[in-house]
Structure formats: C-alpha cells, structure tokens
Amino acid sequence: MIGVRLAENLGLSAGQPVLFRTDRGIDRLLTVRGIFETGLQSLDERVAYLSIQTARPLFRLPEGVTNIEIKLIDPNRAREVAAFLHEATGLRAISWQEKNSNLEGALTAQAQTGTLIQVFSLISVLIGIASALSLSANRRRSEIGIMRAFGVSKRFIAAVFVLQGLLIGMVGAAIGCLSGLALCSWLANLTKPDGSMVLPIAPSEGGYVAVFLLTTLGAVLASVIPARSAARLDPLEAIQQ
C-alpha cells in the first residue's frame, strides 16, 4: 500500500506492478494493492506499507524487525506502557516523551495556557452576569418593594433572580457552543493546495457538553449574590425611593 501523493508522483494506481529496491541492494517486483490517504503530506508521499513476510527478505531480517511502534488511545500513558513492555519482554521500550522532550514541554505549556484562557473566560462570564443581575435588581427596587409589601417571600424573590441567571447561562452557553462548533467545522474544512488541513482542528474534541454545563453552573452561582441582595431589600425603603 502506498500514499496517495506518492501514487500521484509516480503515476501509479491500484493493481499496477512497481519495482521495489531497498538500501540492501535487493530488488523485487511488487503489486500496488491499495492507496491510502491520511491528510499528512509527509506520510502520503513517502510511506509505503508491506506485509512482514514481504519486508523481511527485502531488508534481510529473517528472524525479526528493527522496531515496533504502538499507538495508544491515551498518549499520556506512554511511559507506563513502555515500562510494562520492558519488564515483560526485556526489550528496549522508549516512550514518545523520552524521544521528544521538547514536544512534551510544548504540549504541556499549550495545555496550561488553554486552561488559563478558559478560567479567565469563565471569570469574565461570572462578572458579566453578576453585574447585569445586580443592575436589574437595583432598577426594580420599587417593584421588589411592592412584591414584599404584598407578602411575597424572600425565597421566591431570590428564586426569580436565580432562575433568570440560569436562563441567561443556558441560552448564552448554547449560542456559544453552536457558534464554536460551526466555526471549528468551517476551519477544519479549509485545506491547502496539497490537500492537507490549514489548521489542525478536530471539531469533535471541543468538549461542548462540559462548556455548556460549566457556563450554566457559573451563571447560577453568579446570580446568587444579586438574588440575596434583592431578597434582603426593605420594602418600605424601596417604596419610598
């Protein structure tokens, strides 16, 4: 199997024969059984896959292979898996963190930066909702005073503001998640002339459910202070003002 870019460069298609020559000076006529496309130019124009029975005589490895690469679902467990394989087989096992320490540092810094951005974004949301509800409570002092004078309980008035914060959080979170999904989907479809992605974006990895829940919960918490302030309002003082 060969990459789609390599097939285009060599003018090959599935079913055609190709003369394969290794650095060990061995030639063999092989047949292209399939063409793959990963979206990564470095793979699609340089990598070919052979069965191990075909590759061994070509590279003069009758009893083994040079190395084996394992792809993990959770890449953060690479060190743990490498240690387990080393103990189980006695072979040398190297995690990607050991081979690419700079990449690990860059990924860690990127994750920390993303977390800080999310935290400060959530704080700004809380401040915005709390200030909006506080302003709403201040403007409705007379209405709240009349309600209290008619015997409406403090708990009911507080519940009104908390419900308002909940609705604001749910609507805002839904609009934000849908807008983010649409933007990421549009960016993911942008490609370079060679067919590769302009930006490495995966819309399915956005964590939209977590964002929606955290934003809604934050809005409810932000509405607690204005709700308590409105519930504690003296009805006589409010009506006089």
C-alpha positions in Angstrom: 0.0 0.0 0.0 1.3 3.5 -0.9 0.2 7.0 -0.1 -2.0 9.0 -2.4 0.7 11.7 -3.0 3.3 9.0 -3.8 0.9 7.4 -6.2 0.4 10.7 -8.0 4.1 11.5 -8.2 4.9 8.0 -9.6 1.8 7.7 -11.7 0.7 4.5 -10.0 -2.7 3.1 -9.3 -4.1 0.0 -7.6 -3.2 -3.2 -9.4 -0.1 -1.9 -11.1 3.3 -3.5 -10.6 6.3 -1.5 -9.2 9.9 -2.4 -8.9 10.9 -2.0 -5.2 14.6 -1.6 -4.4 15.9 -1.4 -0.8 19.2 0.1 0.6 20.4 -3.5 1.0 20.6 -3.9 -2.8 17.6 -6.2 -3.1 15.1 -5.8 -5.9 11.6 -7.2 -6.1 8.6 -6.6 -8.3 5.6 -5.9 -6.2 2.0 -5.0 -6.9 0.2 -2.0 -5.6 -2.8 -3.4 -3.7 -4.2 -0.2 -2.3 -3.7 3.6 -1.9 -4.2 5.3 1.4 -4.7 9.0 2.4 -4.0 10.3 5.8 -4.1 14.0 5.1 -0.4 14.4 6.2 1.8 15.2 3.3 4.9 13.6 5.0 3.1 10.3 5.1 1.1 10.4 1.9 4.2 11.0 -0.3 6.9 9.0 1.5 5.4 6.0 3.3 4.6 2.5 1.9 3.3 -0.5 3.9 4.3 -4.1 3.2 3.4 -7.3 4.9 6.0 -8.5 7.3 6.5 -11.7 5.2 7.4 -9.5 2.2 9.5 -7.0 4.1 11.8 -9.4 5.9 13.7 -10.8 2.9 13.9 -7.3 1.3 15.7 -5.9 4.3 17.5 -9.1 5.2 15.7 -9.6 8.5 14.8 -13.3 8.5 14.1 -13.5 12.2 12.7 -10.2 13.3 12.1 -6.5 12.7 14.1 -3.3 13.5 11.4 -1.7 15.7 7.7 -1.8 16.5 5.6 1.3 17.1 2.5 1.2 19.2 -0.2 3.8 19.1 -2.1 4.4 22.4 -5.6 5.7 22.9 -4.2 7.8 25.8 -0.8 9.1 24.9 -0.1 10.2 28.5 0.2 6.6 29.4 3.2 6.1 27.2 5.8 5.9 30.0 3.7 3.4 31.9 3.2 1.2 28.9 6.9 1.4 27.9 7.9 0.3 31.4 5.5 -2.6 31.3 6.7 -3.8 27.9 10.3 -3.5 29.1 9.6 -5.7 32.2 7.5 -8.2 30.2 9.8 -8.7 27.2 13.2 -7.5 28.3 13.4 -5.4 25.1 14.2 -1.7 25.0 11.0 0.3 25.1 11.1 4.1 24.6 8.1 6.4 25.2 7.4 9.3 22.9 8.2 11.7 25.8 11.7 10.4 26.0 12.3 10.8 22.3 10.6 14.2 22.1 11.1 16.0 25.3 10.8 19.4 23.6 7.4 18.4 22.1 6.2 17.2 25.5 7.1 20.6 27.1 5.4 22.5 24.3 2.2 20.4 24.7 2.2 20.9 28.4 2.7 24.6 28.1 -0.1 24.7 25.5 -2.5 22.8 27.8 -1.7 25.1 30.7 -2.2 28.2 28.5 -5.6 26.8 27.3 -6.7 26.1 30.9 -5.8 29.7 31.9 -7.7 31.1 29.0 -10.8 29.0 29.9 -10.6 30.0 33.6 -10.4 33.7 32.8 -13.1 33.4 30.2 -15.4 31.8 32.8 -14.5 34.5 35.4 -15.4 37.2 32.9 -18.7 35.4 32.3 -19.5 35.3 36.0 -18.6 39.0 36.4 -20.8 40.0 33.5 -23.8 38.0 34.6 -23.5 39.2 38.2 -23.2 42.9 37.2 -26.2 42.6 34.9 -28.4 41.0 37.5 -27.2 43.5 40.2 -28.2 46.3 37.8 -31.5 44.7 37.2 -32.2 44.3 40.9 -31.3 48.0 41.5 -33.7 49.1 38.8 -36.5 47.0 40.1 -36.2 48.1 43.7 -39.7 49.6 43.7 -41.2 46.5 42.1 -39.5 44.3 44.6 -40.7 46.5 47.5 -44.3 46.3 46.3 -44.0 42.5 46.0 -42.6 42.3 49.5 -45.3 44.5 50.8 -47.9 42.1 49.4 -46.3 39.3 51.3 -44.1 37.7 48.7 -41.4 35.7 50.4 -37.7 36.4 50.2 -37.2 32.9 48.9 -39.5 33.5 45.9 -37.7 36.8 45.0 -34.3 35.1 45.3 -35.6 32.2 43.1 -36.7 34.6 40.4 -33.2 36.1 40.1 -31.5 32.6 40.2 -33.9 31.4 37.5 -33.0 34.5 35.4 -29.3 33.7 35.8 -30.0 30.0 34.8 -31.8 31.0 31.7 -29.1 33.6 30.7 -26.4 30.9 31.3 -28.2 28.2 29.3 -29.1 30.5 26.3 -25.6 32.0 26.3 -23.9 28.7 26.6 -26.0 27.2 23.8 -25.3 30.1 21.5 -21.5 29.9 22.3 -21.3 26.1 21.8 -23.2 26.2 18.5 -21.1 29.1 17.2 -17.9 27.4 18.3 -18.9 24.1 16.6 -19.8 26.0 13.4 -16.5 27.9 13.4 -14.4 24.8 14.1 -16.2 22.8 11.4 -15.6 25.6 8.8 -11.9 25.9 9.8 -11.5 22.1 9.6 -12.7 22.1 6.0 -10.0 24.6 4.9 -7.3 22.8 3.0 -4.0 23.7 1.4 -3.3 23.1 -2.3 -1.7 19.8 -1.4 -4.9 18.6 0.3 -3.6 19.0 3.9 -5.5 20.9 6.6 -4.7 24.6 7.1 -5.2 24.3 10.9 -5.1 21.0 12.9 -8.6 21.3 14.2 -10.9 18.5 15.4 -14.5 19.8 15.9 -15.5 16.7 17.8 -12.9 17.3 20.5 -14.4 20.7 21.6 -15.9 19.4 24.9 -19.1 21.3 24.2 -21.1 19.5 26.9 -18.6 20.4 29.6 -18.5 24.0 28.4 -22.3 24.2 28.5 -22.6 22.7 32.0 -19.8 24.9 33.4 -21.2 28.1 31.9 -24.7 27.3 33.1 -23.4 26.4 36.6 -21.3 29.6 36.7 -24.3 31.7 35.7 -26.3 30.2 38.5 -23.5 30.9 41.0 -23.1 34.4 39.7 -26.8 35.1 40.3 -26.7 34.1 44.0 -25.3 37.5 45.2 -27.8 39.7 43.3 -30.6 37.3 44.4 -29.7 37.6 48.1 -29.4 41.4 47.8 -32.8 41.6 46.2 -34.4 39.3 48.8 -33.0 41.4 51.7 -34.4 44.6 50.3 -36.5 46.6 52.9 -40.0 47.0 51.2 -40.7 50.4 53.0 -37.4 51.8 52.0 -37.8 50.6 48.4 -41.3 52.1 48.0 -40.2 55.4 49.4 -37.3 55.6 46.9 
